[in-house]
Each structure stands twice: as structure tokens, then as C-alpha cells.
Amino acid sequence: MESLRPVDWRRSSVGIAEAQTDQGGVMATWIWIVIAAAAVVALAALAVGWQRGREKRLAQRREKAQALRQEAQQRHRTAKERENMAQELKERATAERKEGDKVAAQAAKVDPDR
């Protein structure tokens, strides 16, 4: 692994600070500023993208929750209707049974063999 080498800062002939590395390459200060600005813009874009993705996921979860609530309400309505139908059928069956008992009692009174 190559170790970091010291940088020698000097002023150029036009008054711009330059960094000279041990290998002899020279980088002007404005290049460093452009690199830093690009990094800030890239980080800002990532942050905005992350936030939008988060909002999209939340919206999807809200839609799913709403759909589940509607399904639950529909199932409750269906169950209530079936309970009402069952109660009505039970009442009809009870009435039929009472009527059958009355007819059986009357038949017992009328039947000469009993």
C-alpha cells in the first residue's frame, strides 16, 4: 500500500495556489474546490433520492393498509349478513318446530289408537 506523501503548496505565476506532489504533478486549488463541490452535489442528490424512496415506500404501505382495511370492512359486513341470516333461519326453525309440536299434539288427540 502506498503511503500518503506530503504536498507542497506554492503560488503559481498568476497568483493561484497550487499543490505539488512528490511525483511532480501540480493541482490548482480551484480543481479541489470543483471536486469538493461535486462531492457535495452528489451527496445532496443521494439524500434527496433516499428521501423520495422513503416517501414512496410509505405511500405504498399506506395504500396497502387502506386496501386491507377495506377488505376487513367487507368481511365484517359479510359476516354480519350471514349472522343475521343464521338468526332468521334459527327463528324460522324454532317456529316450524313449535308448529310441528302443535300438529303432533293435535294428531295425538285425534288418533283413536293412542
Number of C-alpha atoms within 10 A of each C-alpha: 3 4 5 7 9 10 12 12 15 14 11 12 7 6 8 12 16 20 19 16 14 11 7 9 9 17 14 16 14 12 11 13 11 11 12 12 12 12 12 12 12 12 12 12 12 12 12 12 12 12 12 12 12 12 12 12 12 12 12 12 12 12 12 12 12 12 12 12 12 12 12 12 12 12 12 12 12 12 12 12 12 12 12 12 12 12 12 12 12 12 12 12 12 12 12 12 12 12 12 12 12 12 12 12 12 11 12 12 11 10 9 7 6 7
